[in-house]
C-alpha cells in the first residue's frame, strides 16, 4: 500500500510540475497546442540587420532593380495592386514579397515610402466578404503571396490593419468551398497559404484557422505522395518522359512548383505530427539531388525538371523559392543539413544568376556556361533568351520574384530557441536584437567575412549580465570548428550544433574558427567541382559584355540593360589535380572585400554618379590558382557547353596555369571540370 501511495504521489507531482519544466519560449510565439513544437522560432522582421558585405549586397539591391523597377516597368508602374489599371495577378505581390523586407532591413525611408504606396491600396481593397486585392482578380494564388507580404509588413510596423485583413481572408477561406484544382497554380501551390496561416494561428490562437489549413491540405495537390513515388527521376529525364506542358502532370514537373512544394509536407507536419510528412521532405531533397542536382545546391529546371548535366539550366525563381522553403523547414525541423543547403544557394546560385550591381538577372543559369546570348539552346521548355543577363529575359516572373532572396536570407540568419536563447542559423555579418531568458533584451553583433573566410566573432551587448543559451551551427562540410569564450576553448564536430549556456556580461566576445579546407565533389561523368567552405569555384574566363536589344523593351532606365557576354579566353580545360592531395595543386589568394563582393575583373557595373557603366577592375575575395590542360575535342553543342567528357581524360596538350573564382563571381564559368589522368602525364604538379 505504501508503494502504491508513493507511486500515486509521483504521478501527481509530475502532472502538477511537468509543464513548468517543459522548454517553451516565453518571448516569441511558438506553435501553440495542438500543433507540434518547432525546433526554432523565426524572429520578427527587423530583429536582424545586415552588416559588412551583406549590407553592401542589400544596398546594391536597393540601388538596382528592387529599388527602381516599379518606377519604370509598366506591369508594376500601372499595377492594379497599387491602384492602377494594369496587371492584377502575381507580379505586384511577388515584388512586395522582397521589397517589404528589404526596406525594413535597411531602414531605408525611400523604400519604406514605396512600400506604403503599395500597402495602402491593398488595405483599402479589403471587402466585407474577406476577399481583397484588385477587383479584376478572381484567383486565390496571388493572394497566397500577398498574405506573406502583409505578414511581414505587420511584423515590421505593428499595423493592425494588416492582421485584420488576414483574419478576414482566412475566414473567407473557412466559409467558402475548397477551390484548389490541380490543373491551376492555386491548387498546385495551395499550401503556400499555410505559411501565413500558421503564423496567424500563433498570433490569435483561433482554432478555426487550423481547420482552413486542414481543408487546403486535403483538397489540393498531393505533394507528399509525389515525393514518396517521385515520377520524374533520371530515367524519366533520359527517356524524355517528363511532361513539358502546363496541365496537372506538367505542373508537378515545373521547377518553381517543386522549389515551393518541398516545404509543404513539412508545414503540414506541424499540425499532423505524422512522421510520414517529415520523411517526405528529406526524401524529396535527396531525390532532387540524385536525379536533377546541380552545383550550387540547386536542382535543374529550364522550365521543367531536366536532369543533372551541367548544361541544364535552373530558373532564378526556383532558387529564391528553394531558399525560402529551406528557411521555413529549418525552423520546423532544426536539421543542420537544411542550413548547409541554404548557404550553398545563397552564396553560389543566387549571386551567380545576377550581375553584381543587381541591375540584371538571368532566367536560367548553368553550371557550365561559357556564352550568354540569345542563340538557340536545348532548354526543356524555355526560350532562347533565357540565359541573357537582363531585365526580363524569357518571361517576367523572375523580374517580379527575384527580390526576396537576399532579404529573407538575412531574416533567417538568427532564430529563437525553445529554451529562450538564440541560434546562429547561417553565417554572415549581421546584428540581431532580440529577447532572451525572461524578457531580457540582448544585441549580438556578428563580425565576419564568411563565406570567404572562416572566422566569426560575436560580441554580446546587454545592459546587465544575463544567462541564456547561445547555439552555434557547425557546417556539415567542416570536420570541426573551434569556439572560444570566457577563457574556454571547445570544439564542435561538423554538422553538430554547439550549445553554450552561460552568464553573459556586457561586451563579452565569442569567436569561432571554421577551417575552410579545399575539397572536391564528384559531378557529371566523373567530373569534379572544387569547393572551399560553402563556396563552389569556377574557371575564370576573360569576358566581353555587349549590350543588346532583344524581344522586349528594357526601357533604358538608369542601369536597366540586356547583356550578352562572350568569352575572350579558352574555357575547355580539364583539371590537373590530385583529388587525394589538393594542397599540392591548388594555391589560394585572399583579397579585400569590396562594395560588390560577388564581382570579378571585367564585370560591368552601373555608376549612378556618372550615369554610365564602368568596368570593374578588382579581384573577387578569393582566387585559386591551379593547372589545367585543354581538351580540344570538348566544345559547344547547341550553343551550350557540351557534357564533360568522361573522366579521367587522357592528356593531349600542355599544362597551363588557370584561375578559379567563386561561382557567384563568375558570369561565364566552368564549374564541373573533366579531370586529366595524371598517371599519363609526365610533367605532374609537384
PyMOL commands that set and color helices and strands:
alter all, ss='L'
color gray80, all
select helices_A, chain A and resi 2-21+52-63+65-71+74-77+80-82+91-106+109-124+141-157+160-175+185-188+190-204+208-219+223-229+234-238+248-252+255-261+264-272+275-292+316-333+336-352+397-401+404-411+524-526+582-584+663-665+678-680
alter helices_A, ss='H'
color red, helices_A
select strands_A, chain A and resi 40-42+48-50+313-315+364-366+414-417+422-424+430-436+440-448+455-461+466-473+480-485+488-493+497-504+508-514+518-522+528-532+535-539+543-547+563-567+573-575+587-590+604-607+612-615+622-630+636-637+640-641+655-662
alter strands_A, ss='S'
color yellow, strands_A
deselect
rebuild
show_as cartoon
